[in-house]
Amino acid sequence: MERGADDLVAWMFSRSDSAPHLLGDQPAEPELDPRAPLRRISPEGRFAEHLPATRVMIWRPPRREG
């Protein structure tokens, strides 16, 4: 799956351990710009995400005898 820098930043801010309200009222400093390292890694702003395999399990309740 391909993601953009905005997708990654939105995911980061949606996590409970990095939500914006935890950063306080101070404005973000330039070194804390989450897009800066992403721009260094991929100037075009595209990233590949390898999704884990999904396992779907389906079962039926046991038949009642009688």
Backbone bond lengths (Angstrom), bond angles and torsions (degrees), N, CA, C in turn:
res aa  C-N    CA-C-N  psi(-1)  N-CA   C-N-CA  omega(-1)  CA-C   N-CA-C  phi
1 M - - - 1.440 - - 1.523 107.12 -
2 E 1.312 116.07 139.85 1.457 120.34 179.27 1.520 109.68 -101.48
3 R 1.321 115.55 135.81 1.470 122.15 179.93 1.520 109.23 -125.19
4 G 1.325 115.13 154.02 1.456 121.36 174.05 1.526 110.20 -100.18
5 A 1.321 115.75 168.35 1.465 120.42 179.81 1.527 110.71 -58.82
6 D 1.333 118.19 -40.36 1.466 120.55 179.13 1.526 111.55 -62.40
7 D 1.336 117.03 -36.22 1.470 120.46 176.81 1.523 110.98 -62.08
8 L 1.339 116.07 -43.45 1.464 119.95 -178.89 1.523 111.97 -67.89
9 V 1.323 116.79 -40.26 1.464 120.23 178.81 1.523 110.10 -66.52
10 A 1.326 117.76 -41.59 1.467 120.84 177.74 1.524 110.51 -62.01
11 W 1.335 117.38 -41.38 1.466 120.80 177.82 1.522 110.00 -62.71
12 M 1.350 116.47 -44.09 1.465 120.05 -179.28 1.532 110.50 -60.46
13 F 1.347 117.25 -45.87 1.457 120.17 -178.04 1.531 112.66 -72.60
14 S 1.322 117.62 -16.38 1.462 119.57 178.84 1.529 112.18 -82.58
15 R 1.314 116.89 -14.27 1.467 120.90 -179.34 1.526 109.85 -75.29
16 S 1.302 115.96 146.72 1.461 120.09 -177.57 1.526 112.61 -67.70
17 D 1.331 118.29 -25.35 1.465 119.92 -178.41 1.529 113.98 -90.03
18 S 1.338 117.94 -2.19 1.461 120.06 179.19 1.533 112.31 -140.61
19 A 1.309 116.48 24.19 1.466 120.56 179.35 1.527 109.80 -66.10
20 P 1.340 117.47 143.74 1.470 120.34 -176.60 1.528 114.67 -55.41
21 H 1.326 118.13 -33.53 1.465 118.36 -178.06 1.535 112.32 -65.42
22 L 1.315 117.81 -17.34 1.467 121.17 177.50 1.522 112.05 -78.21
23 L 1.335 116.97 -15.59 1.458 120.77 -178.05 1.523 112.68 -83.44
24 G 1.313 117.82 -8.61 1.459 121.39 178.05 1.514 112.54 84.63
25 D 1.329 116.16 -167.59 1.454 122.02 -176.31 1.520 113.39 -90.32
26 Q 1.313 118.05 -4.76 1.462 120.46 -177.50 1.527 109.55 -74.41
27 P 1.332 116.45 140.85 1.467 118.04 177.18 1.526 110.44 -65.92
28 A 1.306 115.87 149.65 1.463 119.98 -179.79 1.518 110.24 -66.60
29 E 1.314 116.19 135.45 1.456 121.20 177.42 1.527 108.62 -81.89
30 P 1.340 117.30 154.55 1.466 119.21 -177.32 1.521 113.65 -54.31
31 E 1.357 117.31 -37.76 1.461 117.07 -179.43 1.519 112.87 -71.27
32 L 1.326 117.19 -12.32 1.458 120.78 178.05 1.526 111.84 -95.65
33 D 1.325 117.34 5.51 1.457 121.10 178.57 1.525 108.43 -66.29
34 P 1.318 118.85 113.50 1.468 119.81 -176.14 1.519 113.06 -67.23
35 R 1.333 118.02 -18.17 1.463 119.65 -179.47 1.532 112.25 -82.95
36 A 1.341 118.14 -19.41 1.467 120.63 -177.35 1.529 112.60 -59.04
37 P 1.331 119.95 -52.22 1.470 117.74 179.05 1.528 112.14 -66.45
38 L 1.332 116.74 -29.77 1.464 119.25 178.17 1.531 110.16 -66.40
39 R 1.328 117.36 -39.03 1.472 120.81 177.64 1.520 111.08 -64.85
40 R 1.342 117.05 -35.93 1.469 119.84 178.48 1.533 110.67 -67.31
41 I 1.318 116.07 -39.57 1.464 120.77 -178.02 1.519 111.61 -72.77
42 S 1.330 115.79 -43.02 1.458 120.67 -177.03 1.526 109.23 -141.46
43 P 1.334 117.23 91.44 1.464 119.65 -178.64 1.527 113.70 -56.87
44 E 1.316 117.85 -28.86 1.470 119.82 178.35 1.524 112.49 -79.03
45 G 1.341 117.66 -9.03 1.453 121.56 173.86 1.516 115.68 76.82
46 R 1.323 117.81 27.31 1.466 121.33 178.39 1.523 108.93 -118.89
47 F 1.326 115.40 138.94 1.461 121.83 -176.89 1.519 109.32 -136.67
48 A 1.312 116.35 142.64 1.461 121.53 177.78 1.521 109.07 -97.75
49 E 1.303 115.45 135.25 1.464 121.13 176.53 1.517 107.90 -117.65
50 H 1.299 115.46 126.49 1.459 120.62 177.07 1.523 107.77 -93.24
51 L 1.305 115.29 109.82 1.463 119.90 -177.90 1.518 110.15 -79.59
52 P 1.324 116.33 141.57 1.466 118.93 177.90 1.528 110.39 -70.08
53 A 1.300 114.81 157.77 1.462 119.82 176.22 1.528 109.36 -64.04
54 T 1.291 115.08 145.88 1.462 120.53 177.91 1.521 108.39 -108.47
55 R 1.288 115.51 131.68 1.458 120.76 178.98 1.518 108.29 -109.34
56 V 1.309 115.91 122.82 1.453 121.28 179.09 1.518 107.67 -108.58
57 M 1.318 115.46 125.65 1.465 120.23 179.08 1.525 108.41 -117.66
58 I 1.309 114.56 129.84 1.466 120.36 179.99 1.524 107.08 -124.85
59 W 1.300 115.84 135.08 1.457 119.48 177.01 1.513 109.52 -143.09
60 R 1.285 113.60 160.52 1.459 120.49 178.08 1.517 108.64 -114.72
61 P 1.331 114.93 148.67 1.466 116.46 176.17 1.533 109.18 -65.05
62 P 1.326 116.66 151.59 1.459 118.77 179.43 1.530 110.64 -60.50
63 R 1.325 114.43 146.53 1.472 119.45 177.28 1.509 110.03 -69.92
64 R 1.307 112.70 138.88 1.474 116.81 174.62 1.500 109.50 -84.73
65 E 1.267 114.70 133.49 1.467 119.10 178.36 1.519 108.63 -95.16
66 G 1.295 114.85 139.65 1.442 115.06 174.51 1.422 117.39 140.62
